[in-house]
Amino acid sequence: LHYGDRLRLAGRLDAIPILESFSYQETQARGGVYGGLAFPNVERLASGQAPPLRLAAAALRAWAEGTIDSLYPRRPVEAGLLKGALLGLNDRLPTDAEEALRRASLSHLIVVSGFNITIVVLGLVALLAGLRFGFAVLVALAASRRRWRLASLAQWPLRACFTTSPWVPVLTIAAVFGYVLLVGGSPSAVRAGLMGVVVVVALYLGRPSNAYVTLAAAACLITLVTPWAAFDIGFQLSFAGTLGLVVIAPLLALALSRWLSWRGLVEA
């Protein structure tokens, strides 16, 4: 079975159980799930029924996963870590490695976050810088040989690669959107992507970016499109963790610097 297949399921439909510790039924109902089929008979009716962009993202994700498997054929831990960190596939790790990450409180390493979005943005900026340098060399060579028409044509993409060009934020936002779509659009990925988009737009407009405003804007946009996302545990943990980094991390850094200064390990 692949993403985009239309299926017919046959079996007994049971209600979501209510556990002793918490109401699993209520938790699933927030996502629109009210029942389940245990071991149903599956019949595929058609393929490729998803939106074209999602189908393309799923195909690219499958290709990337196959490439990682070919690079690490006998190293499932390394391959699983790479799939989780790059593609958001958190269920590819062996059970013992996943349990080790959980015990060490390092499960966030295989979750798509702002670090991934930063890599995407900086990678695109580096690519545009390389293109800008190449077109600048082309303009200089064409002008030195008096090929004015070629020099004039090369100036158009050269201007488009500068940071003041409106094409730069457009391409950056498109790259961030494509990456979020590639990794499946998890709450953490959407939150990081929206925060990245807000920062990119603020930098282009010459406005100072603020972590609190950026985080609040991302939360407002997500809950405006999907109001039930506010009840999703992934959404809550993602925003709570990011807010903790924004609020607590500077305080810890200040306390650490004062302690190091008091011990005479660093200069005040």
C-alpha positions as CSV (number, residue, x, y, z in Angstrom):
1,L,0.0,0.0,0.0
2,H,1.1,3.5,-0.8
3,Y,0.1,7.0,0.0
4,G,-2.8,8.1,-2.2
5,D,-4.4,4.6,-2.5
6,R,-8.1,4.4,-2.2
7,L,-9.0,1.4,0.0
8,R,-12.1,-0.6,1.0
9,L,-11.9,-2.0,4.6
10,A,-14.1,-4.8,5.8
11,G,-14.4,-5.8,9.4
12,R,-16.1,-5.1,12.7
13,L,-16.2,-1.5,13.7
14,D,-15.5,-1.0,17.4
15,A,-15.7,2.2,19.5
16,I,-12.4,3.7,20.8
17,P,-11.9,2.2,24.3
18,I,-11.9,4.3,27.5
19,L,-8.8,3.5,29.5
20,E,-8.4,3.6,33.3
21,S,-5.7,6.3,33.3
22,F,-7.3,8.7,30.7
23,S,-10.1,8.9,28.2
24,Y,-8.5,7.6,24.9
25,Q,-11.9,7.9,23.3
26,E,-12.0,11.7,24.0
27,T,-8.5,12.2,22.8
28,Q,-9.2,10.5,19.5
29,A,-12.5,12.3,19.1
30,R,-10.6,15.6,19.0
31,G,-9.0,14.4,15.7
32,G,-12.3,13.2,14.3
33,V,-11.7,9.5,15.1
34,Y,-14.6,7.7,16.7
35,G,-14.0,4.0,16.0
36,G,-11.5,1.5,14.8
37,L,-11.2,-1.7,12.8
38,A,-8.9,-4.5,14.2
39,F,-7.2,-6.5,11.4
40,P,-9.6,-5.6,8.6
41,N,-9.7,-7.1,5.1
42,V,-8.1,-4.5,2.8
43,E,-8.9,-4.1,-0.8
44,R,-7.2,-1.5,-3.0
45,L,-9.7,0.2,-5.3
46,A,-7.5,2.9,-7.0
47,S,-4.1,4.5,-6.7
48,G,-2.9,8.1,-6.9
49,Q,-6.0,9.6,-5.4
50,A,-4.2,12.2,-3.3
51,P,-3.5,15.9,-4.3
52,P,-0.6,16.1,-6.8
53,L,1.6,18.1,-4.4
54,R,1.2,15.5,-1.7
55,L,1.8,12.7,-4.1
56,A,5.0,14.3,-5.3
57,A,6.2,14.9,-1.7
58,A,5.4,11.3,-0.8
59,A,7.3,10.0,-3.8
60,L,10.3,12.2,-3.0
61,R,10.3,11.1,0.6
62,A,10.2,7.5,-0.5
63,W,13.1,8.1,-2.9
64,A,15.1,9.8,-0.1
65,E,14.4,6.9,2.3
66,G,15.6,4.4,-0.3
67,T,18.7,6.5,-0.8
68,I,19.5,6.5,2.9
69,D,18.9,2.7,3.1
70,S,21.4,2.2,0.2
71,L,24.0,4.4,2.0
72,Y,23.6,2.5,5.3
73,P,22.5,-1.0,4.3
74,R,23.7,-2.8,7.5
75,R,23.5,0.1,10.0
76,P,19.8,0.5,10.9
77,V,20.5,2.9,13.8
78,E,22.3,5.4,11.7
79,A,19.8,5.1,8.9
80,G,16.9,5.6,11.3
81,L,18.4,8.6,12.9
82,L,19.0,10.2,9.5
83,K,15.4,9.4,8.4
84,G,14.0,11.0,11.6
85,A,16.2,14.1,11.5
86,L,15.8,14.8,7.8
87,L,12.5,13.3,6.7
88,G,10.5,13.3,9.9
89,L,10.2,9.5,9.8
90,N,10.3,8.8,13.6
91,D,9.3,5.1,13.4
92,R,12.3,3.8,11.5
93,L,14.6,3.3,14.5
94,P,15.0,-0.1,16.0
95,T,13.1,-0.6,19.3
96,D,16.2,-0.7,21.5
97,A,17.7,2.5,19.9
98,E,14.3,4.3,20.3
99,E,14.1,3.2,23.9
100,A,17.7,4.4,24.5
101,L,16.9,7.9,23.1
102,R,13.8,8.0,25.2
103,R,15.7,7.2,28.4
104,A,18.4,9.7,27.6
105,S,15.7,12.4,26.8
106,L,17.1,12.8,23.3
107,S,14.0,11.8,21.3
108,H,13.7,15.4,20.1
109,L,16.8,14.8,17.9
110,I,14.7,12.8,15.4
111,V,11.8,15.4,15.3
112,V,11.7,18.1,12.6
113,S,12.2,21.4,14.3
114,G,13.5,24.9,13.7
115,F,17.0,23.6,13.2
116,N,15.9,21.8,10.0
117,I,14.1,25.0,8.7
118,T,17.3,27.0,9.4
119,I,19.3,24.5,7.3
120,V,16.8,24.9,4.5
121,V,16.9,28.7,4.6
122,L,20.7,29.0,4.9
123,G,21.1,26.4,2.1
124,L,18.9,28.4,-0.2
125,V,20.8,31.6,0.8
126,A,24.1,29.9,0.0
127,L,22.8,28.7,-3.3
128,L,21.6,32.2,-4.2
129,A,25.0,33.6,-3.2
130,G,26.7,31.1,-5.5
131,L,24.4,32.0,-8.4
132,R,24.9,35.7,-7.7
133,F,28.7,35.2,-7.9
134,G,28.4,33.2,-11.1
135,F,26.2,35.7,-12.9
136,A,28.5,38.5,-11.8
137,V,31.4,36.7,-13.4
138,L,29.4,36.2,-16.5
139,V,28.5,39.9,-16.7
140,A,32.2,40.8,-16.2
141,L,33.4,38.4,-18.9
142,A,30.7,39.5,-21.4
143,A,31.5,43.2,-20.8
144,S,35.2,42.6,-21.2
145,R,34.6,41.0,-24.6
146,R,32.1,43.8,-25.5
147,R,29.2,41.4,-25.7
148,W,26.8,43.9,-24.4
149,R,23.6,42.0,-25.2
150,L,24.8,39.0,-23.2
151,A,25.9,41.2,-20.3
152,S,22.5,42.9,-20.3
153,L,20.6,39.6,-20.2
154,A,22.8,38.2,-17.4
155,Q,22.0,41.3,-15.2
156,W,18.4,40.3,-14.8
157,P,19.0,37.0,-12.9
158,L,21.9,38.8,-11.1
159,R,19.5,41.4,-9.7
160,A,17.0,38.7,-8.7
161,C,19.7,36.9,-6.6
162,F,20.3,39.9,-4.3
163,T,18.7,39.9,-0.9
164,T,16.8,43.1,-1.7
165,S,15.0,41.3,-4.5
166,P,11.4,40.3,-3.8
167,W,12.2,36.9,-5.4
168,V,14.5,35.9,-2.4
169,P,11.7,35.8,0.2
170,V,9.3,34.2,-2.3
171,L,11.8,31.4,-3.1
172,T,12.7,31.0,0.6
173,I,9.0,30.6,1.6
174,A,8.5,28.2,-1.3
175,A,11.5,26.1,-0.1
176,V,10.2,26.1,3.5
177,F,6.7,25.1,2.4
178,G,8.1,22.3,0.2
179,Y,10.2,20.9,3.1
180,V,7.3,21.0,5.5
181,L,5.2,19.2,2.9
182,L,8.0,16.7,2.3
183,V,8.3,15.7,6.0
184,G,4.5,15.2,6.3
185,G,3.4,18.4,7.9
186,S,3.7,17.4,11.6
187,P,2.8,20.0,14.2
188,S,6.4,20.6,15.0
189,A,7.3,21.0,11.3
190,V,4.4,23.4,10.7
191,R,5.3,25.4,13.7
192,A,8.9,25.7,12.7
193,G,8.1,26.4,9.1
194,L,5.7,29.3,10.0
195,M,8.2,30.8,12.4
196,G,10.8,30.6,9.7
197,V,8.5,32.3,7.2
198,V,7.7,35.1,9.7
199,V,11.4,35.7,10.3
200,V,12.2,35.7,6.5
201,V,9.4,38.3,5.8
202,A,10.5,40.4,8.8
203,L,14.1,40.4,7.6
204,Y,13.1,41.4,4.0
205,L,10.9,44.2,5.3
206,G,13.7,45.4,7.6
207,R,11.6,44.7,10.7
208,P,13.2,43.3,13.9
209,S,12.2,39.7,14.6
210,N,11.1,38.8,18.0
211,A,10.8,35.1,19.2
212,Y,7.7,35.7,21.2
213,V,5.9,37.5,18.4
214,T,7.0,34.9,15.9
215,L,5.9,32.0,18.1
216,A,2.5,33.6,18.8
217,A,2.0,34.3,15.1
218,A,2.7,30.7,14.2
219,A,0.3,29.5,16.9
220,C,-2.5,31.9,15.6
221,L,-2.0,30.8,12.0
222,I,-2.1,27.1,12.8
223,T,-5.2,27.3,15.0
224,L,-6.9,29.6,12.6
225,V,-6.7,27.0,9.8
226,T,-7.1,23.9,12.1
227,P,-8.7,24.9,15.4
228,W,-8.6,21.3,16.8
229,A,-4.8,21.4,16.5
230,A,-4.8,23.2,19.9
231,F,-5.8,19.9,21.5
232,D,-3.1,17.9,19.8
233,I,-0.4,16.8,22.2
234,G,2.3,17.2,19.5
235,F,1.2,20.8,19.0
236,Q,1.2,21.5,22.7
237,L,4.6,19.9,23.3
238,S,6.2,21.7,20.3
239,F,5.1,25.1,21.3
240,A,5.7,24.5,25.0
241,G,9.2,23.3,24.2
242,T,10.0,26.2,22.0
243,L,8.6,28.7,24.5
244,G,10.8,27.1,27.2
245,L,13.9,27.5,25.0
246,V,13.0,31.2,24.4
247,V,12.2,32.0,28.1
248,I,14.4,29.6,30.1
249,A,17.5,29.2,28.0
250,P,18.6,32.9,28.3
251,L,18.1,32.8,32.1
252,L,20.2,29.6,32.3
253,A,22.9,31.1,30.1
254,L,22.9,34.3,32.4
255,A,23.1,32.2,35.5
256,L,25.9,30.0,34.1
257,S,27.9,33.1,33.0
258,R,27.6,34.6,36.4
259,W,28.7,31.4,38.1
260,L,31.7,31.0,35.8
261,S,32.6,34.7,36.5
262,W,32.2,34.2,40.2
263,R,34.5,31.1,40.0
264,G,37.0,33.2,38.1
265,L,36.8,30.9,35.0
266,V,35.8,33.7,32.7
267,E,36.1,37.5,32.8
268,A,33.1,39.5,34.0
